Amino acid sequence: MAGLPGSARVVIIGGGAVGASCLYHLGLAGWRDCVLLEKNELTAGSTWHAAGNVPTFSSSWSIMNMQRYSAGLYRGLGDAVGYPMNYNVTGSVRLGHSAERLLEFRRVAGMGAAQGMDLEVLGPDEIAARYPFVQTAGLSGALYDPYDGDIDPAQLTQALAKGARDMGAHVERFCPVTQAAWTGAEWVLTTPKGEIRAEYVVNAGGYYAAEVGRMFGRRVPMMVMSHQYLLFDTIPELEAWTKEVGHKLPLLRDVDSSYYLRQEKMGFNLGPYENPCRAHWATPDDPMPEDFSFQLFPDDLERLEWHITDAMARVPLLAEANLQKVINGPIPYTPDGNPLIGPMPGVPNAFEACVFTFGICQAGGAGKVLAEWVTEGATEWDMWSCDPRRFTGFEDHDYCVAKGMEVYGHEYAMQFPHHVWPAGRMKKLSPVQDRVAALGAQFGPYNGWERALWYAADGDDTSEAAQQTWAREGPWFRAVKAECAAVRDACGILDLPGFSRFVIRGPGVAAWLAQQITGRVPSVGRLGLAYFADDKGRIITEMSVARLAENAVLLITAATAQAHDKDWLQRHLGSGLVLEDQTDAWSTQIVTGPKARDVLAGVTDADLTRPWLTWQEARIAGEEVLLMRVSFAGELGWEVHSRVGDTPGVWDAVWRAGQAHGLRPFGMFALNSLRIEKGYRAWKGDLSTDYTVLQGGLERFVDWGKSDFRGRAALMAEQQAGVTKRFVTLRIDAGELDPPYMATLWHQGVVVGEVTSAGWGHRVGACLGLGMLRADLAVPGRVVEVEVFGERVRAEVLPEGPAWDAANARLRG
Ligand SMILES: Cc1cc2nc3c(=O)[nH]c(=O)nc-3n(C[C@H](O)[C@H](O)[C@H](O)COP(=O)(O)OP(=O)(O)OC[C@H]3O[C@@H](n4cnc5c(N)ncnc54)[C@H](O)[C@@H]3O)c2cc1C
């Protein structure tokens, strides 16, 4: 096809590995009328200079899924599209220097097994057999990944583009998009070669993604780092060895020393993730050039010196080589280091597939995910880890730079369950931050809101180093136990700023909501839990619904779900209805425990005998509050919702009144323990699109009597066919470690499910897990095994319902 087409169903902006993969996967999905616009030549962005490593390793389930898919795709791609390319599956050896690191390897090997990959944890004396030139002194072991390798990024991009073209797509090079306008029905993109109209657009602009985003009125949360790798000359000994054995060395990653070392021809490629590191284009005196195609930053070896020395000591062969070339290129980072793949927040018919830090190894999977978003509006795997809506707009430039540098400088760091990364903190503060801080709160951010995780006493170790453990117990453990005991025996107060809240008003709001959720809409004065399913019956989200009036509902949802849930509601909002986001206007305290009524009776004349799942307006310290009779902790309790400006007065009054009743503050760690004991699911852990509402054990929230609701047909079909896996609560004979997210469940040597959250239940005195189990095994008393960091331990399926207060008598008390 000659020249720029006048229109296309989808226009992809950016011709790197990711944009090309999006185009290819849209073609595979049968969408042939698609165009890719590239401002220079294909690969001109980060792709041309990438090292081309293709690991499958990730401690994130969804990212591992994506990378595993890429590796599989790349194996067959050359043949599939008729474009031979260099893809060397060499395997990799990932070195560990500590016992904690080996636990990480065991956990990832477990995840790999569940995804059908055979990763192997090696002892120190097994490493040399895999990698003959390494010094093993000081190593605790290694992870061998037979699927790892390297690919030529330019060939990969060209192969994907060829495959897409062969399916009917069009690639227009030297065609920068300079403007975008929404007509109300389609996008009109301006380029020097003319205009092109598109039903959908995709920002695949790599490190230019923020510039591309601006054309759509979107502020992309990102920054740009410089990353270098060093290419070394031929080493005769390595050449001789390679010829003798007939293959290259596996890729070596010394993750505790923070570098990769790959055999490149008969020499080496050494790529450190150094710390201190260097951001680019982050300050006014270093503006981003309009065009950086096929360019590099100047070499900057000084800051890599430690890593070069360390690598030469680890693999002495490297010291024999001459440095031939340095590649120093731009690499974009989001604040959490994961890319953006999915709907462009707040912008119609627009998607993002950009800001990839590991865009070569993720391009294949990303193309699949993006194509599913565009063509089906949903993805096969839950991809929240990459969903653009996980950022909610508070991530300003300084925040993005601070977090990007933190992630880069700790690229291979272990992600410990109780560790809080220190950069970019204190962005959003509770109105009673000073009060809870004075009580010893140790904070962690939730959608930027700082919440107390636990309350330290004098002498407790509150250092960051103490958090860096996989172990259940740390300095917080004793405190959390006492916090849970206070909630069980007296009363606790948890400051919960940043609950996402939306009020929807308008005629017929209840009828509309009934179509959106699987269950019933509460009557005026009552509240309830509501589940939103997609058309396949999969769990989109969970919200508390308070029926404020005949034509008004208040929806309350997780802090981190703010942009996601708002987007979902707005996309499906009925005509005549108005949605108001009140998140920033209100704050919440959870007051819960058997003495909660006595505590609140001292500060309000509200009717505290109103039953569970009701709400009322009341006054505390003269301020208007909303009292909701619910407790995520599973005890008698209320959520006290107050306007931000009123909250300090409300807190002070409740705190004073509570002193006579043993009131003490509790934090998010305690809440997590308490909610697991009640079987209450956490969003994007236990509740995700990886599961249907029925698999999630939420049938009691399904009102089959309704003639229709989103997902009804799919759920009905699933029920008739038989649900294949079911939500269970497990009592786990864990040792010092709790099962991590996606720890696999085994039965008779076969993977039969996974744990979606687990922790110590202080009220029941046991490690409990929530998870999904093959339906035939999901019967009370059944014993299975959970793989906890490589060790299989006994787990018993508990009777259906919560492990604590199964009859909910305490809640209703
Ligand atoms: C030194 C180095 C080594 C690396 N090694 C690896 C590795 O081993 N493995 C790995 O997985 N990743 C690696 N990376 C990261 C990898 O290079 C990137 O993640 C990946 O290339 C991103 O691909 P992309 O398609 O998203 O973006 P890019 O390749 O940057 O492509 C974006 C494209 O968009 C085009 N564009 C921008 N604006 C417009 C516009 N307005 N109109 C039209 N077109 C536009 C650009 O010209 C560009 O071609 C490395 C990065 C560096 C710097």
The ligand as a Gaussian input file, in Angstrom:
#p B3LYP/6-31G(d) Opt

LIG

0 1
 C       21.173000       0.107000      27.219000
 C       19.846000      -0.570000      27.267000
 C       19.780000      -1.939000      27.286000
 C       18.548000      -2.570000      27.343000
 N       18.496000      -3.930000      27.384000
 C       17.314000      -4.565000      27.430000
 C       17.246000      -5.984000      27.449000
 O       18.261000      -6.637000      27.452000
 N       16.036000      -6.575000      27.487000
 C       14.875000      -5.855000      27.518000
 O       13.804000      -6.447000      27.581000
 N       14.907000      -4.504000      27.491000
 C       16.088000      -3.841000      27.440000
 N       16.132000      -2.480000      27.405000
 C       14.868000      -1.748000      27.390000
 C       14.282000      -1.733000      25.985000
 O       15.193000      -1.133000      25.115000
 C       12.980000      -0.959000      25.955000
 O       12.158000      -1.321000      27.023000
 C       12.233000      -1.244000      24.661000
 O       13.052000      -1.019000      23.563000
 C       11.013000      -0.377000      24.565000
 O       10.380000      -0.615000      23.345000
 P        9.189000       0.311000      22.894000
 O        8.686000      -0.190000      21.623000
 O        8.230000       0.448000      24.007000
 O        9.819000       1.774000      22.769000
 P       10.862000       2.363000      21.698000
 O       11.756000       1.360000      21.138000
 O       11.494000       3.536000      22.348000
 O        9.918000       2.802000      20.534000
 C        9.082000       3.946000      20.605000
 C        8.988000       4.502000      19.200000
 O        8.005000       5.527000      19.173000
 C        8.401000       6.445000      18.183000
 N        7.684000       7.691000      18.410000
 C        7.773000       8.497000      19.489000
 N        6.956000       9.565000      19.324000
 C        6.337000       9.414000      18.152000
 C        5.384000      10.187000      17.442000
 N        4.911000      11.331000      17.926000
 N        4.938000       9.739000      16.261000
 C        5.390000       8.569000      15.743000
 N        6.312000       7.798000      16.372000
 C        6.769000       8.221000      17.562000
 C        9.904000       6.555000      18.403000
 O       10.574000       7.077000      17.300000
 C       10.267000       5.129000      18.723000
 O       10.741000       4.435000      17.586000
 C       17.359000      -1.815000      27.358000
 C       17.435000      -0.421000      27.333000
 C       18.663000       0.202000      27.297000
 C       18.735000       1.691000      27.305000

